[in-house]
Amino acid sequence: MTVEADGGGTGSAATGADSADGGEARLAQARELAAAIGLAIDPTELAEVAARLDCLLIEMRTLDGIDLEGIDPVALFPEGAW
């Protein structure tokens, strides 16, 4: 898998505008996640993938405040549906 690009980190995720200090961490996080699941990311698209991942993680953090005490998980897909 080849994943490499340069980019930033604290700017707008929609535009990809970033500063140098946080950007490498965002790109590294996207690279590591892609490697963990065996996903090849074109180096020219890494900054966009990292920005979208950043947006997803920000939205997921909104779920942190939800009290799920006593809530049982549910299966979204029936077993064997894959």
ABEGO torsion letter per residue (X at the ends): XBBBBBBBAABBAAAGBBBAAAAAAAAAAAAAAAAAAGBBBBAAAAAAAAAAAAAAAAAAAAAAABBABGBBBBBABBBGAX
